[in-house]
Amino acid sequence: MIALAAVLSSTITFAGGDDIALSRFVESQYHRPVAILAETGRKWPKAAYVELSDKVEERRILAQRLDATSLKDNVFGISKAPWPLMFYDTQWRDRYKGFGEAPEVQVEDGKVSVRCAKGDLDIEQALPAALQAKVEMHWFYKQARLVIVAVDVPVDEYVSLVAKAVGAKVVRKEKDYYLDFDPAEYRRRAISLMKGCLERGEAHSPIGLEDFDFSSQVLGAISDADLTKYMRSQESTNLPGPLVGSLEQSAVRRIKARFPVEPNDRKYDPTVVAAWARISSDADISKLYAVYFPFGFAAIMVKGRVGTHVGSFVF
């Protein structure tokens, strides 16, 4: 027997707007603190939905309308389903900037308040020393920015709120906290970002659509344990290989998009044409390998000799 939530009389409407508008709407509608992984210039869509007796289902529908992460529990740490590109691709984080006037984070008697948000906070501002607990974090989250609305929230709940917004796991160390890497959430938001760009045909130079396709497939094939290991530092990792099946097919599509089929194709930079001619003539391109970079994308590696150099070539 399927239990259906009772439909109440009214329709609830979020008029759309920026991160501040959404944080105020969710806080006023559900009377819970809110943290949003911020993105300058983002506009959330208008969302209308029917009021239900089952508030969990009601919030699930709202999250679906917004293409946002889950609101099913009572910790309203929100993000768009995809990562903000300028945050995810850590090579571009100098373009991931704040906006507006940062609010003050007040801590009194073990409770945190962030009122009257007119702008966003960087994560260090959001987790100040006044919490009377040291909060450390995985390097990936260190430049996150947040919009927060909170009134008298216990420190433990507040830290969980911030962690959920940025996609981290909270690890408690006595009275201190560590925001640890969450491979499943990282992958989920990353693949959502890449698939969205593919569906819309949005290339972001120098990242092409074939880069999104290849990188999303590589991410989908990496286990949680291996992804956690690869993201411990900001160094690249050579994945075991060679590539087979759909991964190899995606790699071939990426090669064809980046390099000319005909050597005299004028749309390609002559230096790129020359480099590929040397690699493809000497290296073993029948076996392709993947390299994962902690800035969120994968590249292709071949092995062989080019001129006097013997080794691996990443492109």
C-alpha positions in Angstrom: 0.0 0.0 0.0 1.4 3.4 -1.0 0.9 6.2 1.4 0.2 9.6 -0.2 1.0 12.9 1.4 -2.1 15.0 1.9 -2.3 18.0 -0.4 -3.0 21.2 1.6 -4.8 24.2 0.3 -2.0 26.5 -0.8 0.6 26.8 -3.5 4.1 27.9 -2.4 6.1 30.0 -4.7 9.8 31.0 -4.7 10.0 34.0 -7.0 13.5 33.2 -8.2 16.6 35.2 -7.5 20.2 35.0 -6.2 21.7 32.9 -3.4 20.6 35.5 -0.8 17.0 35.4 -2.0 16.9 31.6 -1.9 18.5 31.4 1.6 15.9 33.9 3.0 13.0 32.0 1.3 14.0 28.6 2.6 14.7 30.0 6.1 11.4 31.8 6.3 9.4 28.9 4.9 10.9 26.1 6.9 12.3 27.9 10.0 15.7 26.2 9.7 19.2 27.7 9.2 20.4 27.7 5.6 23.9 27.6 4.0 24.4 27.7 0.3 27.6 27.1 -1.7 27.7 30.4 -3.4 28.2 31.5 -6.9 28.5 35.1 -8.0 25.8 36.0 -10.5 23.8 32.8 -10.1 20.0 33.1 -10.6 17.9 30.4 -9.2 14.7 29.8 -11.2 11.2 30.5 -10.1 9.7 27.5 -8.3 6.1 26.9 -7.5 4.9 23.7 -5.7 2.0 22.5 -3.7 2.0 22.6 0.1 2.0 19.0 1.5 1.5 17.5 4.9 4.7 15.5 4.3 7.3 18.2 4.5 10.1 15.9 3.5 8.3 15.2 0.2 7.5 18.9 -0.2 11.2 19.9 0.2 12.2 17.1 -2.2 9.9 18.6 -4.9 11.4 22.1 -4.2 15.0 20.8 -4.6 13.9 19.1 -7.8 12.4 22.3 -9.2 15.6 24.2 -8.4 18.0 21.5 -9.6 19.5 21.6 -6.1 21.0 19.1 -3.7 18.7 17.3 -1.3 16.6 19.0 1.3 15.2 15.8 2.7 16.8 16.1 6.1 16.8 19.0 8.5 20.3 20.2 7.7 19.7 22.7 4.9 23.2 22.9 3.4 22.3 23.6 -0.3 24.2 23.6 -3.5 23.2 23.5 -7.1 23.3 19.8 -8.2 26.4 20.6 -10.3 29.5 22.2 -8.8 30.1 25.9 -9.8 32.6 25.5 -12.6 35.0 28.2 -11.3 35.1 26.4 -7.9 35.3 22.9 -9.2 38.1 23.5 -11.7 40.7 24.6 -9.1 42.9 26.1 -11.9 40.3 28.8 -12.2 39.6 29.6 -8.6 41.0 33.1 -9.0 37.8 33.7 -10.9 35.6 32.3 -8.1 35.1 35.5 -6.2 32.8 36.8 -3.5 30.0 39.3 -3.8 28.3 41.9 -1.6 29.0 42.7 2.0 30.1 39.8 4.2 27.8 39.4 7.3 29.2 39.0 10.8 29.3 35.5 12.3 28.3 35.9 16.0 29.0 33.2 18.6 27.4 33.4 22.0 27.0 30.6 24.6 27.9 27.9 22.1 25.4 29.1 19.5 26.0 30.7 16.1 24.1 33.4 14.3 24.6 34.9 10.9 21.9 37.6 10.3 21.0 40.0 7.5 23.1 38.5 4.7 24.0 41.0 2.1 26.8 39.0 0.6 28.8 35.8 0.9 31.5 34.6 3.2 34.6 32.6 2.5 34.7 29.3 4.4 37.3 30.6 6.9 35.1 33.6 7.7 32.2 31.2 8.1 34.1 29.0 10.6 35.9 31.6 12.9 38.0 30.9 15.9 35.1 32.2 18.0 33.5 28.8 17.6 35.9 27.7 20.3 36.6 24.6 18.2 39.3 24.1 15.6 37.9 23.4 12.2 40.3 22.0 9.6 39.4 20.7 6.2 40.5 18.9 3.0 42.3 21.2 0.6 39.5 21.0 -2.0 37.0 22.9 0.2 39.4 25.7 1.4 38.3 28.3 -1.0 34.5 27.6 -0.8 32.2 30.6 -0.4 28.8 30.5 1.3 25.6 32.4 1.9 24.4 31.7 5.4 21.3 32.5 7.3 21.3 31.2 10.9 20.0 32.2 14.3 21.2 30.6 17.6 22.4 27.4 16.0 24.4 25.0 18.1 28.1 24.8 16.9 27.8 21.1 16.1 24.8 21.7 13.9 26.3 24.8 12.3 29.5 23.0 11.3 27.3 20.2 9.8 25.4 22.8 7.9 28.5 24.3 6.3 29.9 20.8 5.5 26.7 19.7 3.7 26.7 22.9 1.6 30.2 22.3 0.4 29.8 18.6 0.0 32.1 17.4 2.8 31.9 14.8 5.5 32.2 15.9 9.2 34.7 14.0 11.2 34.7 14.8 14.9 38.0 15.0 16.8 37.1 15.4 20.4 35.9 19.0 20.5 37.4 19.8 17.1 36.2 19.1 13.5 37.6 18.0 10.2 35.7 18.5 6.9 36.8 15.4 5.1 36.6 14.6 1.4 33.4 12.9 0.3 34.1 11.0 -2.9 30.5 10.1 -3.7 29.3 13.7 -3.4 32.3 15.1 -5.2 31.6 12.7 -8.1 27.9 13.3 -8.1 28.3 17.0 -8.4 31.1 16.8 -10.9 29.3 14.5 -13.3 26.2 16.6 -13.0 28.3 19.7 -14.0 29.8 17.9 -17.0 26.6 16.3 -18.2 24.9 19.6 -18.0 27.6 21.3 -20.1 27.3 18.4 -22.7 23.5 18.6 -22.8 23.6 22.4 -23.4 26.6 22.2 -25.8 28.6 24.6 -23.5 32.3 24.3 -24.0 34.4 26.4 -21.6 37.8 27.1 -23.3 40.2 25.4 -23.0 37.9 22.6 -21.9 36.0 21.2 -24.8 32.8 19.1 -24.9 34.9 16.0 -25.5 36.9 16.8 -22.3 33.6 16.8 -20.3 32.6 13.5 -21.9 35.9 11.8 -21.2 36.4 13.2 -17.7 32.9 12.3 -16.6 33.4 8.7 -17.8 36.7 8.4 -16.0 35.2 9.8 -12.8 32.4 7.3 -13.1 34.9 4.4 -13.3 37.0 5.4 -10.3 36.1 3.8 -7.0 35.4 5.9 -3.9 38.6 4.6 -2.3 40.8 5.4 -5.3 39.2 8.8 -5.8 39.9 9.6 -2.1 43.5 8.5 -2.6 43.9 10.5 -5.8 42.5 13.7 -4.2 44.9 13.6 -1.1 47.2 16.0 -2.9 47.1 18.3 -5.9 49.4 16.1 -7.9 48.2 14.2 -11.0 47.7 10.4 -10.9 48.3 7.9 -13.7 45.4 5.5 -13.7 46.0 1.8 -14.4 45.1 0.8 -17.9 45.1 0.7 -20.8 41.6 2.0 -21.5 39.0 -0.3 -22.8 35.3 -0.2 -23.9 33.4 3.1 -23.6 36.4 4.8 -21.9 38.6 4.0 -24.9 35.9 5.2 -27.3 35.5 8.4 -25.4 39.3 8.9 -25.4 39.4 8.4 -29.2 36.6 11.0 -29.6 38.7 13.4 -27.5 41.8 12.8 -29.6 39.8 13.4 -32.8 38.4 16.6 -31.5 41.8 18.0 -30.4 44.0 16.8 -33.2 43.6 16.9 -37.0 42.7 13.8 -39.0 44.4 15.5 -42.0 47.8 17.0 -41.3 47.1 20.1 -43.4 43.8 20.9 -41.7 44.0 24.7 -41.3 41.8 25.0 -38.3 44.5 23.5 -36.1 47.6 25.4 -34.8 50.6 24.3 -36.7 52.6 23.5 -33.5 49.7 21.2 -32.3 49.7 19.5 -35.7 53.5 19.0 -35.5 53.4 17.7 -32.0 50.7 15.2 -32.7 52.4 14.0 -35.9 55.5 13.2 -33.9 53.6 11.5 -31.1 51.4 9.4 -33.4 54.3 8.3 -35.5 56.5 7.1 -32.7 54.3 6.4 -29.6 52.1 3.4 -29.2 48.6 5.0 -29.7 47.0 1.6 -29.8 47.1 1.7 -26.0 45.6 4.7 -24.3 45.8 5.5 -20.6 44.1 8.1 -18.4 45.6 10.6 -16.1 43.4 12.2 -13.4 44.2 15.8 -12.3 42.9 17.1 -8.9 41.5 20.2 -10.7 38.7 17.9 -11.8 39.5 16.7 -15.3 41.3 13.8 -17.0 43.8 13.7 -19.8 45.1 10.9 -22.1 48.6 9.4 -21.9 50.4 7.3 -24.5 53.8 5.7 -24.1 56.7 5.4 -26.5 59.6 7.4 -28.1 59.4 10.9 -29.6 62.7 12.0 -31.0 65.3 11.4 -28.3 62.7 11.2 -25.5 61.4 7.8 -24.4 58.5 7.8 -21.9 55.0 9.0 -21.4 53.2 11.8 -23.2 50.1 13.4 -21.7 47.7 15.5 -23.8 
